[in-house]
Amino acid sequence: MTSGVWTVRSRAAFRLAPTILAALMLAAWSGPSSAAACFRYGEIVTLTGHYAVQVQPPKDGIVRDVRNDAGRRADLLVLDTPLCVDSDALSNAVSAATTIQLHCPAIVASDGSALSATGRLLGAFTGNGHTPVLLVCQG
């Protein structure tokens, strides 16, 4: 009789083993290693890439104020390597940002020049964001 009970328990264990193993492997694979690869909004980072200028016309095409509506200028950093940023209460996660909008008044660069900038990551949750992630430099 003992061997019969043992056999039933063994079969149940063998049925659950693949499920438990898969859950452990998934937890190990998607745990801290992937979370550590992404930055957080509000974090201060140094990013490198190439400077670019983008001018966008008004979304509806109607120029109401020539000084402000003819085209909104955005200073951009085209990154050397894609950037991953986790979501927060205001902004969505970005798994591979390749272009970051810069708000760095002290930086003077020409279009296409190599650039390294340090600042705080901010999500584009307002209407003035040209890219999903912005970099706000200090000073």
PyRosetta script that sets phi, psi and omega in degrees:
from pyrosetta import init, pose_from_sequence

init()
pose = pose_from_sequence("MTSGVWTVRSRAAFRLAPTILAALMLAAWSGPSSAAACFRYGEIVTLTGHYAVQVQPPKDGIVRDVRNDAGRRADLLVLDTPLCVDSDALSNAVSAATTIQLHCPAIVASDGSALSATGRLLGAFTGNGHTPVLLVCQG")
pose.set_psi(1, -38.1)
pose.set_omega(1, -179.4)
pose.set_phi(2, -61.8)
pose.set_psi(2, -38.9)
pose.set_omega(2, -179.7)
pose.set_phi(3, -66.5)
pose.set_psi(3, -31.4)
pose.set_omega(3, 177.4)
pose.set_phi(4, -66.3)
pose.set_psi(4, -43.3)
pose.set_omega(4, 177.7)
pose.set_phi(5, -65.6)
pose.set_psi(5, -42.0)
pose.set_omega(5, 178.3)
pose.set_phi(6, -60.1)
pose.set_psi(6, -41.5)
pose.set_omega(6, -179.9)
pose.set_phi(7, -63.7)
pose.set_psi(7, -43.5)
pose.set_omega(7, 179.2)
pose.set_phi(8, -63.2)
pose.set_psi(8, -45.0)
pose.set_omega(8, 178.4)
pose.set_phi(9, -63.7)
pose.set_psi(9, -39.5)
pose.set_omega(9, -179.8)
pose.set_phi(10, -63.7)
pose.set_psi(10, -42.1)
pose.set_omega(10, 179.3)
pose.set_phi(11, -64.8)
pose.set_psi(11, -41.5)
pose.set_omega(11, 177.9)
pose.set_phi(12, -63.0)
pose.set_psi(12, -41.7)
pose.set_omega(12, 178.9)
pose.set_phi(13, -63.9)
pose.set_psi(13, -39.4)
pose.set_omega(13, 179.3)
pose.set_phi(14, -68.7)
pose.set_psi(14, -31.0)
pose.set_omega(14, 178.2)
pose.set_phi(15, -72.5)
pose.set_psi(15, -36.9)
pose.set_omega(15, -179.2)
pose.set_phi(16, -81.7)
pose.set_psi(16, -25.8)
pose.set_omega(16, -175.6)
pose.set_phi(17, -55.4)
pose.set_psi(17, -47.5)
pose.set_omega(17, 179.6)
pose.set_phi(18, -62.8)
pose.set_psi(18, -36.9)
pose.set_omega(18, 179.5)
pose.set_phi(19, -66.1)
pose.set_psi(19, -45.8)
pose.set_omega(19, 179.0)
pose.set_phi(20, -64.3)
pose.set_psi(20, -42.7)
pose.set_omega(20, 179.0)
pose.set_phi(21, -62.5)
pose.set_psi(21, -43.1)
pose.set_omega(21, 179.2)
pose.set_phi(22, -63.7)
pose.set_psi(22, -41.5)
pose.set_omega(22, 179.0)
pose.set_phi(23, -63.7)
pose.set_psi(23, -41.8)
pose.set_omega(23, 178.3)
pose.set_phi(24, -65.4)
pose.set_psi(24, -40.9)
pose.set_omega(24, 179.5)
pose.set_phi(25, -65.8)
pose.set_psi(25, -41.4)
pose.set_omega(25, 178.6)
pose.set_phi(26, -63.8)
pose.set_psi(26, -42.6)
pose.set_omega(26, 179.0)
pose.set_phi(27, -63.2)
pose.set_psi(27, -41.1)
pose.set_omega(27, 179.9)
pose.set_phi(28, -69.2)
pose.set_psi(28, -36.0)
pose.set_omega(28, -176.9)
pose.set_phi(29, -75.3)
pose.set_psi(29, -39.9)
pose.set_omega(29, -174.7)
pose.set_phi(30, -102.5)
pose.set_psi(30, 11.6)
pose.set_omega(30, -177.5)
pose.set_phi(31, -78.9)
pose.set_psi(31, -133.8)
pose.set_omega(31, -172.7)
pose.set_phi(32, -59.4)
pose.set_psi(32, -27.8)
pose.set_omega(32, -176.6)
pose.set_phi(33, -64.1)
pose.set_psi(33, -40.9)
pose.set_omega(33, 179.2)
pose.set_phi(34, -78.2)
pose.set_psi(34, -35.2)
pose.set_omega(34, 178.5)
pose.set_phi(35, -66.3)
pose.set_psi(35, -35.6)
pose.set_omega(35, -179.1)
pose.set_phi(36, -69.3)
pose.set_psi(36, -23.4)
pose.set_omega(36, -177.6)
pose.set_phi(37, -76.1)
pose.set_psi(37, -19.9)
pose.set_omega(37, -178.5)
pose.set_phi(38, -99.6)
pose.set_psi(38, 144.4)
pose.set_omega(38, 174.4)
pose.set_phi(39, -85.9)
pose.set_psi(39, 173.8)
pose.set_omega(39, 176.7)
pose.set_phi(40, -119.9)
pose.set_psi(40, 147.2)
pose.set_omega(40, 172.7)
pose.set_phi(41, -60.4)
pose.set_psi(41, 139.1)
pose.set_omega(41, -176.6)
pose.set_phi(42, 95.9)
pose.set_psi(42, -16.7)
pose.set_omega(42, -178.8)
pose.set_phi(43, -76.3)
pose.set_psi(43, 144.0)
pose.set_omega(43, 176.7)
pose.set_phi(44, -91.0)
pose.set_psi(44, 126.8)
pose.set_omega(44, -176.5)
pose.set_phi(45, -135.9)
pose.set_psi(45, 162.2)
pose.set_omega(45, 170.8)
pose.set_phi(46, -115.3)
pose.set_psi(46, 123.9)
pose.set_omega(46, -177.7)
pose.set_phi(47, -118.5)
pose.set_psi(47, 146.9)
pose.set_omega(47, 178.5)
pose.set_phi(48, -124.7)
pose.set_psi(48, 150.3)
pose.set_omega(48, 179.6)
pose.set_phi(49, 173.3)
pose.set_psi(49, -146.0)
pose.set_omega(49, 179.4)
pose.set_phi(50, -125.7)
pose.set_psi(50, 139.2)
pose.set_omega(50, -178.8)
pose.set_phi(51, -76.2)
pose.set_psi(51, 141.2)
pose.set_omega(51, 175.7)
pose.set_phi(52, -145.0)
pose.set_psi(52, 151.9)
pose.set_omega(52, 176.7)
pose.set_phi(53, -114.0)
pose.set_psi(53, 135.7)
pose.set_omega(53, 178.4)
pose.set_phi(54, -126.3)
pose.set_psi(54, 133.4)
pose.set_omega(54, 174.8)
pose.set_phi(55, -120.9)
pose.set_psi(55, 121.1)
pose.set_omega(55, -179.6)
pose.set_phi(56, -109.5)
pose.set_psi(56, 133.0)
pose.set_omega(56, 175.0)
pose.set_phi(57, -72.3)
pose.set_psi(57, 165.3)
pose.set_omega(57, 177.4)
pose.set_phi(58, -56.4)
pose.set_psi(58, 146.3)
pose.set_omega(58, -176.4)
pose.set_phi(59, -61.0)
pose.set_psi(59, -36.5)
pose.set_omega(59, -178.6)
pose.set_phi(60, -90.8)
pose.set_psi(60, -3.2)
pose.set_omega(60, 177.4)
pose.set_phi(61, 80.2)
pose.set_psi(61, -1.5)
pose.set_omega(61, -178.1)
pose.set_phi(62, -97.0)
pose.set_psi(62, 122.1)
pose.set_omega(62, 178.8)
pose.set_phi(63, -90.9)
pose.set_psi(63, 112.3)
pose.set_omega(63, -178.8)
pose.set_phi(64, -96.0)
pose.set_psi(64, -34.9)
pose.set_omega(64, -179.3)
pose.set_phi(65, -137.5)
pose.set_psi(65, 107.9)
pose.set_omega(65, -173.8)
pose.set_phi(66, -55.0)
pose.set_psi(66, -37.2)
pose.set_omega(66, -178.7)
pose.set_phi(67, -65.6)
pose.set_psi(67, -35.6)
pose.set_omega(67, -174.1)
pose.set_phi(68, -109.0)
pose.set_psi(68, -28.2)
pose.set_omega(68, -171.9)
pose.set_phi(69, -98.9)
pose.set_psi(69, -15.1)
pose.set_omega(69, -176.1)
pose.set_phi(70, -59.9)
pose.set_psi(70, -29.4)
pose.set_omega(70, 178.0)
pose.set_phi(71, 177.1)
pose.set_psi(71, 130.2)
pose.set_omega(71, 178.3)
pose.set_phi(72, -92.9)
pose.set_psi(72, 123.9)
pose.set_omega(72, -178.5)
pose.set_phi(73, -86.0)
pose.set_psi(73, 137.7)
pose.set_omega(73, 174.9)
pose.set_phi(74, -130.8)
pose.set_psi(74, 128.2)
pose.set_omega(74, 173.1)
pose.set_phi(75, -86.4)
pose.set_psi(75, 127.9)
pose.set_omega(75, -173.9)
pose.set_phi(76, -122.9)
pose.set_psi(76, 152.5)
pose.set_omega(76, 171.1)
pose.set_phi(77, -119.1)
pose.set_psi(77, 113.2)
pose.set_omega(77, 175.8)
pose.set_phi(78, -85.7)
pose.set_psi(78, 112.5)
pose.set_omega(78, -169.6)
pose.set_phi(79, -73.2)
pose.set_psi(79, 147.3)
pose.set_omega(79, 174.6)
pose.set_phi(80, -70.3)
pose.set_psi(80, -36.6)
pose.set_omega(80, 176.9)
pose.set_phi(81, -131.7)
pose.set_psi(81, 142.0)
pose.set_omega(81, -179.3)
pose.set_phi(82, -58.5)
pose.set_psi(82, 151.0)
pose.set_omega(82, -176.6)
pose.set_phi(83, -114.2)
pose.set_psi(83, 134.6)
pose.set_omega(83, 177.2)
pose.set_phi(84, -108.4)
pose.set_psi(84, 130.2)
pose.set_omega(84, 179.2)
pose.set_phi(85, -131.6)
pose.set_psi(85, 129.6)
pose.set_omega(85, 178.0)
pose.set_phi(86, -73.2)
pose.set_psi(86, 156.6)
pose.set_omega(86, 179.0)
pose.set_phi(87, -74.4)
pose.set_psi(87, 162.1)
pose.set_omega(87, 171.4)
pose.set_phi(88, -138.5)
pose.set_psi(88, -166.6)
pose.set_omega(88, -176.1)
pose.set_phi(89, -64.9)
pose.set_psi(89, -25.6)
pose.set_omega(89, -176.9)
pose.set_phi(90, -106.4)
pose.set_psi(90, -30.0)
pose.set_omega(90, -170.6)
pose.set_phi(91, -124.4)
pose.set_psi(91, 147.4)
pose.set_omega(91, 178.2)
pose.set_phi(92, -75.6)
pose.set_psi(92, 157.5)
pose.set_omega(92, 174.3)
pose.set_phi(93, -69.4)
pose.set_psi(93, 150.6)
pose.set_omega(93, 175.4)
pose.set_phi(94, -128.6)
pose.set_psi(94, 118.4)
pose.set_omega(94, -173.5)
pose.set_phi(95, -82.4)
pose.set_psi(95, -28.9)
pose.set_omega(95, -177.9)
pose.set_phi(96, -153.9)
pose.set_psi(96, 71.0)
pose.set_omega(96, 177.6)
pose.set_phi(97, -71.5)
pose.set_psi(97, 131.0)
pose.set_omega(97, 179.2)
pose.set_phi(98, -108.7)
pose.set_psi(98, -17.5)
pose.set_omega(98, 179.4)
pose.set_phi(99, -134.1)
pose.set_psi(99, 132.8)
pose.set_omega(99, -178.2)
pose.set_phi(100, -120.9)
pose.set_psi(100, 134.6)
pose.set_omega(100, 174.5)
pose.set_phi(101, -80.0)
pose.set_psi(101, 135.6)
pose.set_omega(101, -178.5)
pose.set_phi(102, -102.2)
pose.set_psi(102, 136.2)
pose.set_omega(102, 166.6)
pose.set_phi(103, -121.7)
pose.set_psi(103, 80.3)
pose.set_omega(103, -174.0)
pose.set_phi(104, -135.2)
pose.set_psi(104, 80.1)
pose.set_omega(104, -175.4)
pose.set_phi(105, -57.3)
pose.set_psi(105, -27.9)
pose.set_omega(105, -176.6)
pose.set_phi(106, -79.5)
pose.set_psi(106, -15.5)
pose.set_omega(106, -177.9)
pose.set_phi(107, -80.0)
pose.set_psi(107, 128.5)
pose.set_omega(107, 174.7)
pose.set_phi(108, -117.3)
pose.set_psi(108, 116.1)
pose.set_omega(108, -178.2)
pose.set_phi(109, -145.4)
pose.set_psi(109, 157.0)
pose.set_omega(109, 176.3)
pose.set_phi(110, -103.8)
pose.set_psi(110, 155.2)
pose.set_omega(110, -177.5)
pose.set_phi(111, -55.3)
pose.set_psi(111, 124.3)
pose.set_omega(111, 178.9)
pose.set_phi(112, 92.4)
pose.set_psi(112, -7.7)
pose.set_omega(112, -177.9)
pose.set_phi(113, -76.7)
pose.set_psi(113, 151.3)
pose.set_omega(113, 177.1)
pose.set_phi(114, -67.3)
pose.set_psi(114, 143.7)
pose.set_omega(114, -175.5)
pose.set_phi(115, -150.1)
pose.set_psi(115, 141.6)
pose.set_omega(115, 172.6)
pose.set_phi(116, -126.1)
pose.set_psi(116, 128.6)
pose.set_omega(116, -176.7)
pose.set_phi(117, -134.0)
pose.set_psi(117, 141.1)
pose.set_omega(117, 178.0)
pose.set_phi(118, -115.1)
pose.set_psi(118, 132.3)
pose.set_omega(118, 179.6)
pose.set_phi(119, -175.0)
pose.set_psi(119, -172.9)
pose.set_omega(119, -177.9)
pose.set_phi(120, -97.4)
pose.set_psi(120, 133.8)
pose.set_omega(120, 177.5)
pose.set_phi(121, -75.0)
pose.set_psi(121, 135.3)
pose.set_omega(121, -179.6)
pose.set_phi(122, -136.5)
pose.set_psi(122, 138.6)
pose.set_omega(122, 176.8)
pose.set_phi(123, -79.9)
pose.set_psi(123, 150.5)
pose.set_omega(123, -179.2)
pose.set_phi(124, -86.8)
pose.set_psi(124, 70.8)
pose.set_omega(124, -178.6)
pose.set_phi(125, -95.4)
pose.set_psi(125, 1.9)
pose.set_omega(125, 174.8)
pose.set_phi(126, -107.6)
pose.set_psi(126, 175.5)
pose.set_omega(126, -178.2)
pose.set_phi(127, -75.5)
pose.set_psi(127, -7.6)
pose.set_omega(127, -176.2)
pose.set_phi(128, -95.8)
pose.set_psi(128, 4.3)
pose.set_omega(128, 179.7)
pose.set_phi(129, -82.9)
pose.set_psi(129, 125.6)
pose.set_omega(129, 177.1)
pose.set_phi(130, -91.9)
pose.set_psi(130, -19.0)
pose.set_omega(130, 178.1)
pose.set_phi(131, -131.2)
pose.set_psi(131, 160.5)
pose.set_omega(131, -179.5)
pose.set_phi(132, -65.1)
pose.set_psi(132, -25.2)
pose.set_omega(132, -178.6)
pose.set_phi(133, -124.4)
pose.set_psi(133, 136.7)
pose.set_omega(133, 177.9)
pose.set_phi(134, -117.5)
pose.set_psi(134, 154.8)
pose.set_omega(134, 173.9)
pose.set_phi(135, -119.8)
pose.set_psi(135, 119.0)
pose.set_omega(135, 179.5)
pose.set_phi(136, -105.2)
pose.set_psi(136, 113.3)
pose.set_omega(136, -177.4)
pose.set_phi(137, -82.0)
pose.set_psi(137, 155.1)
pose.set_omega(137, 177.3)
pose.set_phi(138, -80.0)
pose.set_psi(138, 138.0)
pose.set_omega(138, 174.6)
pose.set_phi(139, 80.0)
pose.dump_pdb("model.pdb")
